Amino acid sequence: MTNNPTTETPRRDPDWWRGAVIYQVYPRSFQDTDGDGIGDLKGVTRRLPYIASLGVDAIWLSPFFTSPMADMGYDVSDYCDVDPMFGTLADFDEMMAEAHRLGLKVIIDQVISHSSDQHPWFVESRSSRDNPKADWYVWANAKPDGTAPNNWLSVFGGPAWEWDGVRKQYYMHNFLSSQPDLNFHNKEVQDALLKTLRFWLDRGVDGFRLDTVNYYFHDRRLRDNPPHMPDSEGAGLDAPDVNPYGMQNHLYDKTQPENVAFLKRLRDVLDEYPDRTTVGEVGDGARSLKTVADYTSGGDKLHMCYTFDLLGPLFTPGHIRRCVTAFEMAVADGWVCWAFSNHDVNRHVSRFMQDETERETIAKLAISVLSTLRGSICLYQGEELGLPEAELSFADLRDPYGIRFWPAFKGRDGCRTPMPWEAGRGHAGFSSVKPWLPVPAEQRALAVDGQERHQHSVLAHYRRTLAFRKAHAPLRNGKMTFIATNEDALAFTREADGEKLLFVFNLGREELEMTLPDDCAVKEAVTMPNLTGTYSGRTVTVPALDGFCGRL
């Protein structure tokens, strides 16, 4: 395939990603321009001015590569081309050029822990035990009784092994059986995957989001995973509690020590290109922070990672403080990317609010908190509108995960419904035809065009809050120090370049008063969007679900 790199805008800051605000675009649900009910790259290009108007630094595009779409594009059959569903390489180049013209960096998803079973590599690998790619995937013999090689489970349900009648062996799949795991113990596999990264780097992408980055290697000895114990190191949210995957401590099917050396190889490639970045997705239960530390320390592996710590149901001062503190203690010289929502979890306003009357308040408070944490932050399309999770019928589901575990777990389609652009148009302006997922009425009512007209909308609040973050150096890369409080208040300072700011957030449902320590004398209140807390001497008073910002 011809590589036709785009013309890049000049890059000036090699650390632009540190403290950046990244906007995640799920292309199939963002904007349809060709009338097939599915979003596309031309739709992304059309809406780039809107994204830029939010005040973000970069976009992260979920997969748009050639794929049979068994897992919505996270099953790649060609790493170096665009699926016709989304357009062409020329469309990608046009999107890149427009993003750079608007001052936006572009990060693309890379799903290299596994491929589609329709990828030519796997087609060849499964054809025999002695072909050139026979060892490119994880193959193993059956036990004498014909059962799978060990007890490993798939995240999407059932065993992590699928029998292949041609090779008369099992192959490993951490996810769908149509997503076979690549064998990273084979250096040829590593070389081939790094070559695909170069393809996109040469086209001008500014970085990669690395899907399931701790799943690359498996234990060569194929040892059984031990049971999950509630107080064990491996305890944590590896899967919903309806999924037996969470009953194992995943010591051997992921997060293997060999991964560190591969990430160094990957970083060497990135370092050949100026000012590029990587963000790794780490799903590793209670070990996630240790894994992030291993993967981001030393400046020779990943630039940053994100974990699932803030993607759960808790929106409390204690939980946020514990997550951030644990990260700071575990990752001395690494960097984190915080998020409350993405394409894999219920939308956070639905997770955090107690009832619908709180939706707008929670939406505004959540971005106020997120924008003041130390680290980069990632926003998921539609959260700037305060979109709640969509309630879909079983007939509407497209997510194989949700279909497998329905009705105990409804899957991920509820957060993947199309972006509502215009309340009065068919399908909320997303498409001219019935879209791949419906647009619920409660989301249509929150469309962009309506919120653009109201200065107190969630959308307007996001813009003002991100502008505030950008205007204050401590919020980009400043030191963060928590102030000891009870569980009612989230209180901390951020400090850099001679400016020291105090933040006190009340995540409870009653007004709180907090007495500041002696070394926290507020010089003046600082106007931060939508925060109405006040101070008198060393006492800060904050209404329910509100906050205070002051200069020390």
KEMARNU-111701 format. One record per residue (C-alpha): x, y, z; residue in three letters. Coordinates in Angstrom, 2 decimals. Layout:
<rs>
R xx yy zz aa
R X Y Z ALA
...
</rs>
This chain:
<rs>
R xx yy zz aa
R 0.00 0.00 0.00 MET
R 1.27 3.44 -0.88 THR
R 2.25 5.52 2.10 ASN
R 1.31 9.13 1.46 ASN
R 2.24 11.14 4.55 PRO
R 0.27 14.26 5.32 THR
R 1.88 17.63 5.66 THR
R 2.38 18.22 9.35 GLU
R 2.05 21.41 11.29 THR
R 5.18 22.41 13.22 PRO
R 5.51 20.77 16.60 ARG
R 7.05 22.90 19.30 ARG
R 6.55 21.28 22.72 ASP
R 7.76 17.69 23.16 PRO
R 5.80 17.51 26.43 ASP
R 2.53 18.83 24.98 TRP
R 0.78 15.69 26.25 TRP
R 1.64 16.42 29.89 ARG
R -1.50 17.95 31.34 GLY
R -3.28 17.84 27.97 ALA
R -7.04 17.54 27.55 VAL
R -7.86 14.72 25.13 ILE
R -11.30 14.31 23.54 TYR
R -12.24 10.75 22.63 GLN
R -14.16 10.31 19.39 VAL
R -16.01 7.04 18.78 TYR
R -16.21 7.43 14.98 PRO
R -19.16 5.15 14.26 ARG
R -21.31 7.26 16.60 SER
R -20.01 10.76 15.93 PHE
R -21.31 11.95 12.52 GLN
R -22.59 10.08 9.48 ASP
R -22.01 11.84 6.16 THR
R -22.70 9.10 3.60 ASP
R -26.16 8.05 4.75 GLY
R -25.47 4.52 5.95 ASP
R -26.35 5.14 9.59 GLY
R -22.74 4.81 10.74 ILE
R -20.34 7.65 11.50 GLY
R -17.27 8.11 9.33 ASP
R -14.01 10.02 9.01 LEU
R -15.57 12.76 6.89 LYS
R -18.01 13.22 9.76 GLY
R -15.12 13.65 12.17 VAL
R -13.57 16.24 9.86 THR
R -16.87 18.09 9.62 ARG
R -17.13 18.34 13.40 ARG
R -13.50 19.20 14.18 LEU
R -14.29 22.93 14.59 PRO
R -16.78 21.98 17.31 TYR
R -14.16 19.86 19.09 ILE
R -11.61 22.68 18.84 ALA
R -14.17 25.11 20.29 SER
R -14.22 23.07 23.51 LEU
R -10.64 24.06 24.23 GLY
R -9.14 20.57 24.13 VAL
R -5.60 19.81 22.99 ASP
R -6.05 16.53 21.13 ALA
R -8.51 13.98 19.86 ILE
R -8.31 10.23 20.36 TRP
R -9.95 8.25 17.57 LEU
R -11.28 4.80 18.39 SER
R -10.44 2.19 15.72 PRO
R -11.31 2.93 12.09 PHE
R -9.14 0.19 10.54 PHE
R -10.30 -2.57 8.20 THR
R -12.30 -5.01 10.29 SER
R -15.20 -7.48 10.14 PRO
R -16.57 -5.46 13.09 MET
R -17.29 -8.40 15.37 ALA
R -16.15 -6.14 18.22 ASP
R -16.89 -2.78 16.61 MET
R -13.44 -2.42 15.06 GLY
R -11.38 -3.75 17.95 TYR
R -10.84 -6.82 15.76 ASP
R -8.45 -5.55 13.09 VAL
R -7.90 -7.37 9.79 SER
R -5.60 -4.72 8.24 ASP
R -3.59 -2.40 10.48 TYR
R -2.61 -0.10 7.61 CYS
R -5.89 0.78 5.96 ASP
R -9.25 2.40 6.68 VAL
R -12.37 0.28 6.71 ASP
R -14.69 1.33 3.84 PRO
R -17.37 1.85 6.49 MET
R -15.36 4.84 7.70 PHE
R -13.94 6.04 4.39 GLY
R -10.49 5.97 2.82 THR
R -6.90 6.80 3.61 LEU
R -7.45 10.04 1.72 ALA
R -10.29 10.85 4.12 ASP
R -7.95 10.15 7.01 PHE
R -5.30 12.45 5.56 ASP
R -7.89 15.19 5.09 GLU
R -9.03 14.78 8.69 MET
R -5.43 14.93 9.93 MET
R -4.70 18.10 7.95 ALA
R -7.81 19.85 9.26 GLU
R -7.11 18.80 12.86 ALA
R -3.59 20.17 12.66 HIS
R -4.85 23.37 11.03 ARG
R -7.13 23.85 14.04 LEU
R -4.28 23.19 16.47 GLY
R -5.49 19.73 17.51 LEU
R -3.17 16.76 17.95 LYS
R -4.43 13.36 16.75 VAL
R -4.03 10.16 18.76 ILE
R -5.26 6.92 17.19 ILE
R -6.19 3.63 18.83 ASP
R -3.86 0.68 18.33 GLN
R -5.25 -2.78 19.04 VAL
R -2.17 -4.95 18.80 ILE
R -2.64 -7.49 21.58 SER
R -4.90 -9.43 19.21 HIS
R -6.13 -9.28 15.63 SER
R -9.22 -10.42 13.80 SER
R -9.33 -14.08 12.82 ASP
R -9.72 -12.71 9.27 GLN
R -6.32 -11.02 9.34 HIS
R -4.04 -12.62 6.72 PRO
R -1.51 -13.38 9.45 TRP
R -3.98 -15.58 11.30 PHE
R -5.36 -17.16 8.14 VAL
R -1.82 -18.32 7.36 GLU
R -1.01 -19.22 10.97 SER
R -3.97 -21.56 11.33 ARG
R -3.37 -23.29 7.98 SER
R -0.70 -25.66 9.36 SER
R 1.80 -26.15 12.17 ARG
R 4.84 -25.46 9.99 ASP
R 3.97 -22.41 7.87 ASN
R 6.07 -19.20 8.19 PRO
R 3.54 -17.65 10.58 LYS
R 2.72 -20.81 12.51 ALA
R 4.09 -19.27 15.72 ASP
R 2.61 -15.78 15.26 TRP
R -0.36 -16.56 17.51 TYR
R -0.68 -18.40 20.82 VAL
R -1.24 -22.07 19.98 TRP
R -1.21 -24.97 22.44 ALA
R -2.03 -28.65 22.48 ASN
R -5.09 -30.01 24.23 ALA
R -4.78 -31.84 27.50 LYS
R -4.91 -35.66 27.13 PRO
R -8.66 -35.56 27.74 ASP
R -9.19 -33.00 24.96 GLY
R -9.88 -30.06 27.21 THR
R -8.24 -26.63 26.98 ALA
R -4.57 -26.20 27.94 PRO
R -5.39 -24.39 31.19 ASN
R -8.12 -22.54 33.10 ASN
R -7.71 -19.11 31.51 TRP
R -10.97 -17.28 30.81 LEU
R -12.07 -14.80 28.17 SER
R -13.12 -11.31 29.26 VAL
R -16.17 -11.77 27.03 PHE
R -17.23 -15.04 28.64 GLY
R -16.21 -18.68 28.49 GLY
R -12.73 -20.19 28.12 PRO
R -9.89 -18.18 26.59 ALA
R -9.18 -21.07 24.22 TRP
R -10.79 -22.08 20.92 GLU
R -10.23 -25.41 19.18 TRP
R -9.02 -25.31 15.56 ASP
R -9.67 -28.50 13.60 GLY
R -7.01 -27.91 10.93 VAL
R -4.08 -27.55 13.33 ARG
R -5.72 -29.79 15.92 LYS
R -4.69 -27.29 18.56 GLN
R -6.24 -24.58 20.69 TYR
R -5.55 -20.89 20.14 TYR
R -5.79 -18.26 22.84 MET
R -8.22 -15.33 22.80 HIS
R -8.57 -12.92 25.71 ASN
R -11.73 -11.54 24.15 PHE
R -13.93 -12.98 21.36 LEU
R -12.94 -16.25 19.74 SER
R -12.67 -14.20 16.55 SER
R -9.95 -12.09 18.22 GLN
R -6.94 -14.46 18.49 PRO
R -4.04 -13.26 20.62 ASP
R -0.77 -12.46 18.87 LEU
R 2.34 -14.19 20.22 ASN
R 4.57 -11.39 21.46 PHE
R 7.23 -13.91 22.48 HIS
R 7.98 -14.09 18.74 ASN
R 10.21 -11.17 17.75 LYS
R 8.93 -11.30 14.17 GLU
R 5.48 -10.44 15.52 VAL
R 6.88 -7.49 17.43 GLN
R 8.73 -6.28 14.33 ASP
R 5.63 -6.53 12.17 ALA
R 3.49 -4.61 14.67 LEU
R 6.08 -1.88 15.13 LEU
R 6.16 -1.52 11.35 LYS
R 2.43 -0.80 11.35 THR
R 2.98 1.92 13.95 LEU
R 5.57 3.51 11.69 ARG
R 3.00 3.56 8.91 PHE
R 0.77 5.89 10.91 TRP
R 3.63 7.91 12.38 LEU
R 4.76 8.61 8.83 ASP
R 1.26 9.87 8.08 ARG
R 1.64 12.43 10.85 GLY
R -0.30 11.02 13.81 VAL
R 0.72 12.58 17.10 ASP
R 0.42 9.48 19.23 GLY
R -1.20 6.16 20.04 PHE
R -3.70 4.98 22.57 ARG
R -2.65 1.38 23.20 LEU
R -5.61 -0.88 23.84 ASP
R -5.18 -3.51 26.58 THR
R -1.48 -2.71 26.80 VAL
R -0.84 -5.19 29.63 ASN
R -2.31 -8.11 27.65 TYR
R 0.50 -8.40 25.13 TYR
R 2.39 -11.30 26.68 PHE
R 1.25 -14.57 28.24 HIS
R 3.03 -16.98 30.55 ASP
R 5.13 -19.34 28.38 ARG
R 4.44 -22.22 30.78 ARG
R 0.66 -21.69 30.51 LEU
R 0.22 -21.98 34.26 ARG
R -3.31 -21.93 35.66 ASP
R -4.49 -18.68 37.21 ASN
R -5.22 -18.98 40.95 PRO
R -8.64 -18.08 42.33 PRO
R -9.44 -14.49 43.04 HIS
R -9.33 -13.80 46.77 MET
R -11.02 -10.63 48.08 PRO
R -7.93 -9.53 49.98 ASP
R -5.31 -10.72 47.49 SER
R -3.05 -8.48 45.43 GLU
R -5.04 -9.36 42.33 GLY
R -8.35 -8.20 43.76 ALA
R -10.09 -5.51 41.75 GLY
R -12.60 -4.72 39.04 LEU
R -11.30 -6.84 36.18 ASP
R -14.88 -7.52 35.05 ALA
R -18.50 -7.01 36.17 PRO
R -19.39 -9.34 39.03 ASP
R -21.74 -11.28 36.74 VAL
R -18.71 -12.41 34.74 ASN
R -16.66 -15.38 36.05 PRO
R -13.55 -13.70 34.62 TYR
R -13.42 -11.79 37.89 GLY
R -13.19 -15.03 39.86 MET
R -9.55 -15.46 38.84 GLN
R -6.40 -13.65 39.88 ASN
R -4.94 -13.04 36.43 HIS
R -1.31 -13.71 37.21 LEU
R -0.40 -15.59 34.06 TYR
R -2.62 -14.55 31.14 ASP
R -1.53 -10.89 31.19 LYS
R 0.88 -8.36 32.76 THR
R 3.96 -10.51 32.18 GLN
R 7.45 -9.12 32.90 PRO
R 8.53 -9.45 29.25 GLU
R 6.15 -6.62 28.34 ASN
R 8.48 -3.99 29.78 VAL
R 11.21 -4.79 27.25 ALA
R 8.73 -4.60 24.37 PHE
R 7.46 -1.22 25.55 LEU
R 11.04 0.01 25.45 LYS
R 11.26 -1.14 21.83 ARG
R 8.01 0.69 21.09 LEU
R 9.30 3.85 22.77 ARG
R 12.49 3.69 20.68 ASP
R 10.30 3.87 17.58 VAL
R 8.30 6.80 18.94 LEU
R 11.46 8.67 19.85 ASP
R 12.54 8.66 16.21 GLU
R 9.61 11.01 15.54 TYR
R 9.52 14.36 17.34 PRO
R 6.86 15.24 19.87 ASP
R 4.78 12.05 19.73 ARG
R 3.10 10.35 22.68 THR
R 1.61 7.10 23.92 THR
R -1.16 6.42 26.42 VAL
R -1.68 2.84 27.53 GLY
R -4.92 1.29 28.76 GLU
R -4.16 -0.76 31.87 VAL
R -6.85 -3.13 33.14 GLY
R -5.23 -5.06 35.95 ASP
R -7.43 -5.02 39.03 GLY
R -5.73 -3.84 42.20 ALA
R -2.32 -4.18 40.54 ARG
R -3.10 -1.44 38.02 SER
R -1.09 1.29 39.71 LEU
R 1.98 -0.93 40.05 LYS
R 1.61 -1.82 36.39 THR
R 1.33 1.86 35.44 VAL
R 4.46 2.55 37.46 ALA
R 6.33 -0.22 35.65 ASP
R 5.16 1.00 32.24 TYR
R 5.69 4.77 32.62 THR
R 8.75 5.14 34.85 SER
R 12.20 6.01 33.60 GLY
R 11.17 7.96 30.50 GLY
R 11.93 4.98 28.24 ASP
R 8.57 3.22 27.94 LYS
R 5.06 4.71 27.73 LEU
R 4.52 8.43 28.20 HIS
R 1.36 7.88 30.25 MET
R -1.30 5.32 31.13 CYS
R -4.84 5.32 32.36 TYR
R -6.53 2.81 34.61 THR
R -10.12 1.97 35.47 PHE
R -9.85 3.49 38.97 ASP
R -12.20 6.43 38.32 LEU
R -14.43 4.55 35.85 LEU
R -16.47 2.84 38.57 GLY
R -19.56 3.91 40.54 PRO
R -17.78 5.87 43.30 LEU
R -17.73 9.66 43.19 PHE
R -16.60 10.40 46.72 THR
R -13.75 12.47 48.16 PRO
R -12.22 9.43 49.82 GLY
R -12.18 7.37 46.65 HIS
R -10.69 10.11 44.47 ILE
R -8.11 10.98 47.12 ARG
R -7.10 7.33 47.52 ARG
R -6.74 6.83 43.76 CYS
R -4.65 9.94 43.19 VAL
R -2.52 9.44 46.30 THR
R -1.87 5.80 45.44 ALA
R -0.79 6.80 41.96 PHE
R 1.54 9.52 43.21 GLU
R 3.13 7.10 45.67 MET
R 3.50 4.28 43.15 ALA
R 4.56 6.28 40.11 VAL
R 7.34 8.64 41.11 ALA
R 8.32 9.79 37.61 ASP
R 5.45 8.52 35.47 GLY
R 2.29 10.23 34.26 TRP
R -1.38 9.38 34.38 VAL
R -4.41 10.21 32.26 CYS
R -7.62 10.50 34.31 TRP
R -11.13 9.96 32.94 ALA
R -14.62 9.44 34.29 PHE
R -16.10 8.00 31.08 SER
R -15.15 6.21 27.87 ASN
R -16.65 3.84 25.30 HIS
R -16.46 0.82 27.65 ASP
R -18.35 2.01 30.76 VAL
R -21.70 3.52 31.69 ASN
R -21.72 7.28 31.30 ARG
R -20.58 8.88 34.52 HIS
R -23.54 11.17 35.18 VAL
R -25.70 8.04 35.38 SER
R -23.17 6.36 37.67 ARG
R -22.78 9.36 39.98 PHE
R -26.23 10.97 40.22 MET
R -28.87 9.80 42.68 GLN
R -31.76 10.88 40.44 ASP
R -32.39 12.83 37.24 GLU
R -32.69 16.15 39.10 THR
R -28.95 15.99 39.79 GLU
R -27.84 15.22 36.24 ARG
R -26.79 18.72 35.17 GLU
R -25.25 19.55 38.55 THR
R -23.24 16.31 38.60 ILE
R -22.13 16.83 35.00 ALA
R -20.74 20.27 35.85 LYS
R -19.17 19.23 39.13 LEU
R -17.47 16.20 37.59 ALA
R -15.57 18.23 34.98 ILE
R -14.66 20.81 37.63 SER
R -13.06 18.05 39.70 VAL
R -11.47 16.26 36.74 LEU
R -9.94 19.43 35.32 SER
R -8.13 20.20 38.59 THR
R -6.49 16.77 39.13 LEU
R -2.80 16.32 38.42 ARG
R -2.35 14.47 35.15 GLY
R -3.73 14.60 31.65 SER
R -7.48 14.16 31.28 ILE
R -9.63 12.41 28.73 CYS
R -13.19 13.41 27.87 LEU
R -15.58 11.09 26.07 TYR
R -17.80 12.45 23.32 GLN
R -21.15 13.62 24.67 GLY
R -20.12 14.00 28.28 GLU
R -19.80 17.72 27.61 GLU
R -23.57 17.63 27.02 LEU
R -24.25 15.77 30.26 GLY
R -25.58 12.76 28.35 LEU
R -26.95 10.01 30.58 PRO
R -26.55 6.31 29.85 GLU
R -29.04 5.15 27.21 ALA
R -31.50 2.43 28.18 GLU
R -31.73 0.05 25.21 LEU
R -33.80 -3.02 24.52 SER
R -32.14 -6.36 23.86 PHE
R -33.20 -6.08 20.20 ALA
R -31.16 -2.86 19.87 ASP
R -27.91 -4.31 21.25 LEU
R -24.86 -4.65 19.00 ARG
R -22.19 -5.24 21.64 ASP
R -21.24 -8.94 21.86 PRO
R -20.29 -8.47 25.51 TYR
R -23.76 -7.23 26.42 GLY
R -25.51 -9.84 24.29 ILE
R -23.51 -12.58 26.04 ARG
R -24.35 -11.48 29.59 PHE
R -27.84 -10.00 29.12 TRP
R -29.84 -9.20 31.22 PRO
R -27.45 -9.21 34.20 ALA
R -25.03 -6.98 32.28 PHE
R -26.30 -4.83 29.41 LYS
R -22.95 -4.25 27.77 GLY
R -21.46 -1.07 26.37 ARG
R -23.99 0.09 23.80 ASP
R -25.67 2.46 26.27 GLY
R -22.66 4.78 26.16 CYS
R -22.09 4.38 22.41 ARG
R -25.33 5.82 21.06 THR
R -24.96 8.51 18.36 PRO
R -23.95 12.05 19.20 MET
R -27.03 14.34 19.25 PRO
R -26.25 17.45 17.22 TRP
R -29.65 19.00 16.43 GLU
R -32.70 18.27 18.54 ALA
R -35.21 19.10 15.80 GLY
R -33.71 16.99 13.01 ARG
R -34.20 13.32 12.29 GLY
R -31.92 11.13 14.39 HIS
R -30.74 14.33 16.12 ALA
R -28.69 15.36 13.07 GLY
R -26.38 12.38 13.32 PHE
R -27.61 10.68 10.15 SER
R -30.24 10.97 7.45 SER
R -31.24 7.32 7.99 VAL
R -31.84 5.02 10.93 LYS
R -28.52 4.83 12.79 PRO
R -26.76 1.67 13.95 TRP
R -27.92 2.44 17.49 LEU
R -30.98 4.55 18.34 PRO
R -30.84 8.12 19.65 VAL
R -32.92 8.14 22.85 PRO
R -35.34 11.02 23.41 ALA
R -33.59 12.02 26.65 GLU
R -30.33 12.43 24.74 GLN
R -31.93 14.23 21.80 ARG
R -33.22 16.84 24.27 ALA
R -29.61 17.60 25.22 LEU
R -28.38 18.17 21.65 ALA
R -25.52 20.51 20.86 VAL
R -27.62 23.13 19.06 ASP
R -29.84 23.69 22.08 GLY
R -26.98 23.93 24.53 GLN
R -25.08 26.34 22.27 GLU
R -27.88 28.86 22.88 ARG
R -27.69 28.79 26.67 HIS
R -24.81 30.32 28.58 GLN
R -25.49 28.15 31.64 HIS
R -25.63 24.82 29.81 SER
R -23.33 21.90 30.57 VAL
R -21.59 22.54 27.24 LEU
R -20.92 26.17 28.12 ALA
R -19.62 25.09 31.51 HIS
R -17.16 22.64 29.91 TYR
R -15.78 25.37 27.68 ARG
R -15.33 27.81 30.55 ARG
R -13.79 25.16 32.79 THR
R -11.28 24.00 30.19 LEU
R -10.36 27.63 29.53 ALA
R -9.79 28.07 33.28 PHE
R -7.56 24.99 33.34 ARG
R -5.51 26.31 30.43 LYS
R -5.17 29.77 32.00 ALA
R -3.62 28.52 35.25 HIS
R -0.18 26.89 35.08 ALA
R -0.64 24.82 38.28 PRO
R -3.41 22.83 36.56 LEU
R -1.24 21.72 33.67 ARG
R 1.72 20.26 35.50 ASN
R 1.75 21.69 39.01 GLY
R 2.38 19.95 42.29 LYS
R -0.73 18.53 44.00 MET
R -1.04 18.26 47.78 THR
R -4.10 16.95 49.58 PHE
R -5.39 18.59 52.74 ILE
R -6.47 16.13 55.40 ALA
R -10.24 16.23 55.84 THR
R -13.06 13.90 56.69 ASN
R -14.83 11.98 53.92 GLU
R -17.09 14.93 53.07 ASP
R -14.60 17.24 51.38 ALA
R -12.08 16.79 48.59 LEU
R -9.51 19.47 49.37 ALA
R -6.10 20.01 47.81 PHE
R -3.68 22.60 46.51 THR
R -2.05 22.92 43.08 ARG
R 1.15 24.91 42.76 GLU
R 3.46 25.98 39.91 ALA
R 5.18 29.08 38.54 ASP
R 4.61 31.11 41.68 GLY
R 0.87 30.47 41.79 GLU
R -0.76 28.30 44.48 LYS
R -4.45 27.49 44.26 LEU
R -6.72 25.85 46.82 LEU
R -9.66 23.68 45.76 PHE
R -12.39 22.41 48.08 VAL
R -15.10 20.24 46.53 PHE
R -18.23 19.11 48.32 ASN
R -19.40 15.88 46.71 LEU
R -22.10 15.39 49.33 GLY
R -25.73 16.39 49.42 ARG
R -25.50 18.80 52.38 GLU
R -23.63 22.07 52.85 GLU
R -20.24 21.71 54.51 LEU
R -17.93 23.96 56.45 GLU
R -14.23 23.23 56.52 MET
R -11.59 24.81 58.72 THR
R -8.36 25.23 56.81 LEU
R -4.99 24.41 58.39 PRO
R -2.76 27.28 59.50 ASP
R -0.61 27.15 56.36 ASP
R -3.60 27.61 54.06 CYS
R -4.42 31.27 54.42 ALA
R -6.67 32.29 51.52 VAL
R -5.58 35.59 50.03 LYS
R -8.55 35.88 47.71 GLU
R -11.29 33.85 46.13 ALA
R -10.70 32.85 42.52 VAL
R -13.63 32.77 40.16 THR
R -13.88 29.26 38.74 MET
R -16.93 28.44 36.60 PRO
R -19.98 27.35 38.56 ASN
R -18.27 27.18 41.97 LEU
R -20.12 29.26 44.58 THR
R -18.30 28.33 47.79 GLY
R -17.13 31.19 50.05 THR
R -14.50 31.76 52.71 TYR
R -14.23 33.78 55.90 SER
R -10.89 33.72 57.61 GLY
R -9.85 30.05 57.70 ARG
R -13.40 28.72 57.20 THR
R -14.59 27.62 53.78 VAL
R -18.30 27.07 53.25 THR
R -19.39 25.02 50.24 VAL
R -22.98 24.22 49.21 PRO
R -23.96 20.66 48.31 ALA
R -22.40 19.37 45.06 LEU
R -20.35 22.52 44.66 ASP
R -16.84 23.79 45.24 GLY
R -14.51 26.64 46.15 PHE
R -11.32 27.95 44.60 CYS
R -8.96 30.37 46.31 GLY
R -5.46 31.73 45.89 ARG
R -3.01 31.07 48.72 LEU
</rs>
